């Protein structure tokens, strides 16, 4: 028996009766996109070690608008710039609901000759409304 059942059961029941499931799902999806665009990096993990001189990047960009540019930097050197003019080659697009779009990206990069013991990978996105997000990840050799 859950001793807190009486505290949460009635409010949850009221919420579900007064809000359709689709509305609740959309609210949950849009909550994490406060400024209009959010990057979620799946690979590489922060603090991970690079094996076989290959950096495997897997990420999703969640946006209310279209992404305008996506830049991938390694140790403050641009290694790739994707834009609307390049049609975001490598991205897979999914519309999650009427408001949020997900762009999934995966690509492998060979480490450059100047790859150091500790490295900084940065991913920056700007959408068509000027909203930005940036994720920074430390990688080890």
HELIX and SHEET records of a PDB file:
HELIX    1   1 UNK A    5  UNK A   18  1                                  14    
HELIX    2   2 UNK A   21  UNK A   31  1                                  11    
HELIX    3   3 UNK A   84  UNK A   86  5                                   3    
SHEET    1   A 4 UNK A  37  UNK A  43  0                                        
SHEET    2   A 4 UNK A  54  UNK A  63 -1                                        
SHEET    3   A 4 UNK A 101  UNK A 110 -1                                        
SHEET    4   A 4 UNK A  91  UNK A  95 -1                                        
SHEET    1   B 5 UNK A  48  UNK A  49  0                                        
SHEET    2   B 5 UNK A 132  UNK A 140  1                                        
SHEET    3   B 5 UNK A 118  UNK A 127 -1                                        
SHEET    4   B 5 UNK A  67  UNK A  74 -1                                        
SHEET    5   B 5 UNK A  77  UNK A  83 -1                                        
END                                                                             
